[in-house]
Every structure is written in C-alpha cells, then in structure tokens.
Amino acid sequence: MGIINQGILGGFSGKVGPIVGFRWKSNYYIRARAAKVSNPRTPKQQEQRGKFATAFNFLKTIKPFIRMGYKEFTQDKSAFNAAMSYTLKRAVTGSGKDITIDFNRALVSMGTLMPVFEGTATQDRSKMIFNWHDNSGTGNAEDTDIAMLLVYNKDKETAVYNAEAALRSDKHTELALPNNWQDDELVAYLCFRSADGSCVANSICLPVSVIPASEDEVEMEMNPISHYSNLNLSTPCIQGVNSLSTRSQLLADRKLTSCKALNVNYHILQ
C-alpha cells in the first residue's frame, strides 16, 4: 500500500495493470479494473442494466432526500451509492422487460435510529395526512426526533417530501400534494432523524387510503347542469335530461335518484 501511495496515488487516482487506485475522503483504496467484454449485450447483461436503470430512475427523483436518509453510510461511499446498492439488492424485482420497484421493500432512509411501527397515510384531495404512534423512549427514540415525509407518484414518477415536518411526539402532520395528483397511484413513506441529524431511522412504507369526496363536493362537480334546475318541463324527468343533452355530463358511476317533472332538481349520489 505504501508503494501505491507514493508511486501511484500521491493524492490522485492511478492504475497499474488490472488494479485501479483511487482516493476517497483522505483515504486510499485499490480495486480491480473492469475487464473488457467482447459481447456487452447478452440477455443477462441487458437485464442487469435494466435493473440498474430502474433503481437509478427511482432514486434520482428524491436525491436530496436520499442524502439525508442515507447519511449514516457515507464513510466509504456516497449516500446515493449506498441507496443504489440497497435498492438493487432488495427492492428491484422482476426480469426481462418486467423489471419494477417493490415500493413496500424500498427504503428512502436507513440507519440506526428507532423507527415507528404503527402509522397511517390518508389522502384527502390535495394533501396527505400522516398519523403514527409515539414510541419515544423505546430504544434510542426521542420525542424530539424529526419526522421526514415523502410521497412518490407512481404514475408521474416524481415525488414531494418534507424533511422537517413535525416531531415524533406530535403523532400527526400533513404534506401538501399537487392538485393534479388526486387520481394517481401514490406511495407514502415516513421516517425520522435525530434532532442533531446524526442518526436516521429506516423508513416505513404506509398503505395509502383515500377520503372520498363529500356529497356537497360531488354536487359542485356537477355544477354544469345546475342552470337547468328552474326549467319548467312538461315531459318526464328522464326525457328532459335527454332533450337537454345533459346525459354526457353525468359520470358513469353516478345515478339520478330523484327529480320533479315541473321543477327539476337533480340529486347526484355516489
């Protein structure tokens, strides 16, 4: 190692034959140089590249969050590389063209801090509501630990997050979502870091439940037909709907439950 330090590295990267020397955080390392491959597009190699691309595309959208979530593993590698290593080994599934991320096994943070084991995530239109059990005092969990939230959109392949959302003792917080996410498939993650930032907990993936729209909100969505409510029709209600061409405005999963022939009132229910 001394010869490599003086003759090759000397503060810079270098290589001798199949050995490559490099420097990381004032330490020197050597590793075998990758051998040349005559056919780099074998099915197995293409599959491995597909897995790498799948993991990379997932993690690159949350790279700032990963830097905090994997900070305990930055002694010998970067936080992003540590996350890539775990994701490739544990969270990438499938083969061939059916390679995907198992979001239940993915970790957006990993460390030695005590996580929570009971939590919920509820989507209420343009916000995600997080609730959890305060387990302060268990292991190294403290009531001052800071909650870190992340919601990943599977359909749009992007994410929103907040690394300073609340304290462990708060047991509740919310994360704002883009308005155009209401019909997308979302994944929610909850994790914690210590107040001084030295320790991070493994993230937990929470199943997302959705609060349905209220009847008032449904009626507001049907507002385009409200200006027909005072029409005086002599034909039956259903015929009136046909003649006014409002059938296309009604959603397929809603039913017309009551109306009056002369003073038409529509009551739309889920």
C-alpha positions as CSV (number, residue, x, y, z in Angstrom):
1,M,0.0,0.0,0.0
2,G,2.9,2.3,0.7
3,I,4.3,1.9,-2.8
4,I,0.9,2.7,-4.3
5,N,0.6,5.8,-2.1
6,Q,3.9,7.2,-3.1
7,G,4.2,6.0,-6.7
8,I,0.7,6.0,-8.0
9,L,-1.8,7.8,-5.8
10,G,0.1,10.6,-4.3
11,G,-3.2,12.5,-3.9
12,F,-4.5,11.4,-7.4
13,S,-6.1,8.4,-8.9
14,G,-3.9,6.0,-10.9
15,K,-3.8,2.4,-12.2
16,V,-1.3,-0.4,-12.7
17,G,-2.3,-3.3,-14.9
18,P,-5.7,-4.6,-13.8
19,I,-5.5,-2.6,-10.5
20,V,-7.0,0.9,-10.1
21,G,-6.1,3.2,-7.2
22,F,-8.4,6.0,-6.0
23,R,-8.8,8.4,-3.1
24,W,-11.9,8.9,-1.0
25,K,-12.1,11.3,1.9
26,S,-8.3,11.3,2.5
27,N,-8.1,7.5,2.3
28,Y,-6.6,5.5,-0.5
29,Y,-8.2,2.4,-2.0
30,I,-7.4,-0.1,-4.8
31,R,-9.8,-2.2,-6.8
32,A,-9.7,-4.5,-9.8
33,R,-10.3,-2.7,-13.1
34,A,-13.3,-4.0,-15.1
35,A,-12.4,-6.4,-17.8
36,K,-13.3,-5.7,-21.4
37,V,-16.3,-7.7,-22.6
38,S,-16.4,-8.9,-26.2
39,N,-20.2,-9.0,-26.2
40,P,-21.7,-6.4,-23.8
41,R,-25.3,-7.0,-24.8
42,T,-26.0,-10.5,-23.6
43,P,-29.5,-11.0,-22.2
44,K,-28.1,-11.2,-18.6
45,Q,-26.2,-8.0,-19.0
46,Q,-29.1,-6.2,-20.5
47,E,-31.3,-7.3,-17.6
48,Q,-28.7,-6.1,-15.1
49,R,-28.6,-2.7,-16.9
50,G,-32.4,-2.6,-16.8
51,K,-32.4,-3.2,-13.0
52,F,-29.7,-0.5,-12.6
53,A,-31.8,2.0,-14.7
54,T,-34.9,1.2,-12.8
55,A,-33.3,1.8,-9.4
56,F,-31.5,4.9,-10.7
57,N,-34.7,6.5,-12.1
58,F,-36.5,6.0,-8.8
59,L,-33.7,7.4,-6.6
60,K,-32.7,10.3,-8.8
61,T,-36.1,12.0,-8.3
62,I,-35.6,12.0,-4.5
63,K,-31.8,12.6,-4.4
64,P,-31.8,15.5,-1.9
65,F,-33.9,13.3,0.5
66,I,-31.6,10.3,0.0
67,R,-28.6,12.4,1.0
68,M,-30.2,12.9,4.4
69,G,-31.8,9.4,4.6
70,Y,-28.5,7.5,4.0
71,K,-26.1,9.9,5.7
72,E,-25.0,7.2,8.2
73,F,-23.5,5.2,5.3
74,T,-21.2,8.0,3.8
75,Q,-17.9,6.9,5.4
76,D,-16.9,4.6,2.5
77,K,-19.4,5.6,-0.2
78,S,-21.8,8.4,-1.1
79,A,-25.3,8.3,0.3
80,F,-26.7,7.9,-3.2
81,N,-24.5,4.9,-3.9
82,A,-25.5,3.3,-0.6
83,A,-29.1,3.8,-1.6
84,M,-28.5,2.3,-5.0
85,S,-26.8,-0.7,-3.5
86,Y,-29.7,-1.5,-1.2
87,T,-32.4,-0.8,-3.8
88,L,-30.7,-3.1,-6.4
89,K,-30.3,-5.9,-3.8
90,R,-33.7,-5.7,-2.0
91,A,-36.2,-3.6,-3.9
92,V,-35.8,-4.2,-7.6
93,T,-37.9,-7.2,-8.7
94,G,-38.8,-8.9,-12.0
95,S,-36.8,-9.9,-15.0
96,G,-36.5,-9.2,-18.7
97,K,-38.8,-6.3,-19.6
98,D,-40.9,-6.7,-16.4
99,I,-38.4,-5.0,-14.0
100,T,-40.1,-2.9,-11.3
101,I,-39.5,-1.4,-7.9
102,D,-41.1,-3.1,-5.0
103,F,-42.1,0.0,-3.1
104,N,-43.0,-1.8,0.0
105,R,-39.4,-3.0,0.3
106,A,-37.8,0.1,-0.8
107,L,-36.1,2.3,1.9
108,V,-35.8,6.0,1.3
109,S,-33.8,6.2,4.5
110,M,-31.8,3.7,6.5
111,G,-30.0,4.0,9.8
112,T,-29.7,3.1,13.5
113,L,-32.5,5.3,14.9
114,M,-35.6,3.5,16.2
115,P,-38.4,3.8,13.6
116,V,-42.1,3.8,14.3
117,F,-44.0,0.6,13.7
118,E,-47.6,1.9,13.6
119,G,-48.6,4.6,11.2
120,T,-51.2,5.6,8.6
121,A,-51.3,7.7,5.5
122,T,-54.6,9.2,4.2
123,Q,-55.0,11.2,1.1
124,D,-57.6,14.0,1.4
125,R,-57.7,15.5,-2.1
126,S,-54.5,17.7,-2.3
127,K,-52.9,16.7,1.0
128,M,-51.5,13.5,2.6
129,I,-52.3,13.1,6.3
130,F,-49.8,11.1,8.4
131,N,-50.5,9.7,11.8
132,W,-48.3,7.4,13.9
133,H,-47.9,6.0,17.4
134,D,-45.4,7.9,19.6
135,N,-42.8,5.4,20.7
136,S,-40.4,7.8,22.3
137,G,-38.3,6.1,25.0
138,T,-38.2,2.8,23.1
139,G,-34.5,2.1,22.3
140,N,-32.9,5.4,21.2
141,A,-36.2,7.0,20.1
142,E,-36.6,10.5,21.4
143,D,-39.7,12.8,21.5
144,T,-37.6,15.4,19.7
145,D,-36.8,13.2,16.7
146,I,-37.9,14.9,13.5
147,A,-40.4,13.3,11.1
148,M,-39.4,13.1,7.4
149,L,-42.2,12.6,4.9
150,L,-42.1,11.5,1.3
151,V,-44.9,10.7,-1.2
152,Y,-44.0,9.2,-4.5
153,N,-46.2,9.3,-7.5
154,K,-46.0,6.0,-9.5
155,D,-47.8,7.4,-12.5
156,K,-45.8,10.6,-12.9
157,E,-42.5,9.1,-11.5
158,T,-41.9,12.1,-9.3
159,A,-42.1,12.9,-5.6
160,V,-42.8,15.6,-3.0
161,Y,-41.3,15.5,0.5
162,N,-40.6,17.4,3.7
163,A,-37.6,16.6,5.8
164,E,-38.7,18.7,8.8
165,A,-42.4,18.1,9.1
166,A,-43.0,17.5,12.8
167,L,-41.7,15.9,16.0
168,R,-42.1,12.3,16.9
169,S,-44.2,13.4,19.8
170,D,-46.6,15.3,17.6
171,K,-48.0,12.0,16.2
172,H,-49.6,13.8,13.3
173,T,-48.7,16.0,10.3
174,E,-49.7,16.7,6.8
175,L,-47.9,17.0,3.4
176,A,-49.3,19.2,0.6
177,L,-49.8,17.4,-2.8
178,P,-50.1,18.9,-6.3
179,N,-53.7,19.3,-7.4
180,N,-53.3,17.0,-10.4
181,W,-52.3,14.0,-8.2
182,Q,-55.8,13.2,-7.0
183,D,-56.3,10.3,-9.4
184,D,-52.8,8.9,-9.4
185,E,-51.4,5.9,-7.5
186,L,-49.3,7.2,-4.6
187,V,-46.8,5.6,-2.2
188,A,-46.2,7.2,1.2
189,Y,-43.0,6.9,3.4
190,L,-42.5,8.0,7.0
191,C,-39.1,8.1,8.7
192,F,-37.3,10.0,11.5
193,R,-33.9,11.6,12.2
194,S,-32.5,12.7,15.5
195,A,-32.6,16.4,16.4
196,D,-28.9,16.7,15.8
197,G,-29.1,14.9,12.5
198,S,-26.6,12.2,13.5
199,C,-29.0,9.3,13.3
200,V,-31.7,8.3,10.9
201,A,-34.4,5.6,11.1
202,N,-35.3,3.1,8.5
203,S,-38.3,4.4,6.5
204,I,-41.6,2.6,6.6
205,C,-44.0,2.4,3.6
206,L,-47.5,3.2,4.6
207,P,-50.6,2.0,2.7
208,V,-52.5,5.0,1.3
209,S,-56.2,5.3,2.0
210,V,-58.3,7.9,0.2
211,I,-61.1,10.0,1.7
212,P,-64.0,10.1,-0.8
213,A,-65.5,13.4,-1.9
214,S,-68.5,14.6,0.1
215,E,-72.0,14.9,-1.4
216,D,-71.6,18.7,-1.5
217,E,-68.3,18.3,-3.4
218,V,-69.9,15.9,-5.8
219,E,-72.8,18.3,-6.5
220,M,-70.2,21.1,-7.1
221,E,-68.5,18.9,-9.6
222,M,-71.9,18.5,-11.3
223,N,-72.3,22.3,-11.4
224,P,-72.5,22.4,-15.3
225,I,-76.2,21.2,-15.1
226,S,-77.2,23.5,-12.2
227,H,-78.5,26.2,-14.5
228,Y,-81.3,23.8,-15.6
229,S,-82.7,23.5,-12.1
230,N,-85.6,26.0,-12.7
231,L,-86.7,24.9,-16.1
232,N,-90.4,24.2,-16.5
233,L,-90.7,20.9,-18.4
234,S,-93.9,19.1,-19.3
235,T,-92.1,15.9,-20.2
236,P,-90.9,13.2,-17.7
237,C,-87.7,14.0,-16.0
238,I,-85.6,11.4,-17.9
239,Q,-86.9,12.7,-21.2
240,G,-86.0,16.2,-20.1
241,V,-82.5,15.1,-19.4
242,N,-82.2,13.6,-22.8
243,S,-83.6,16.7,-24.6
244,L,-81.2,18.9,-22.7
245,S,-78.2,16.7,-23.8
246,T,-77.0,16.5,-20.2
247,R,-76.5,12.7,-20.2
248,S,-72.9,13.2,-21.3
249,Q,-72.3,15.4,-18.3
250,L,-73.2,12.7,-15.8
251,L,-70.4,10.4,-14.6
252,A,-70.9,6.7,-15.5
253,D,-70.8,5.6,-11.8
254,R,-73.4,8.0,-10.5
255,K,-77.2,7.6,-10.6
256,L,-80.1,10.0,-10.9
257,T,-82.1,9.2,-7.7
258,S,-84.9,11.8,-7.8
259,C,-86.3,14.6,-9.8
260,K,-89.5,16.5,-10.3
261,A,-91.2,16.9,-13.7
262,L,-92.0,20.5,-13.4
263,N,-89.3,22.0,-11.2
264,V,-86.3,19.8,-12.0
265,N,-83.9,19.1,-9.1
266,Y,-81.1,16.7,-9.6
267,H,-79.7,14.8,-6.6
268,I,-76.4,13.1,-7.6
269,L,-75.1,10.5,-5.2
270,Q,-72.0,8.3,-5.4
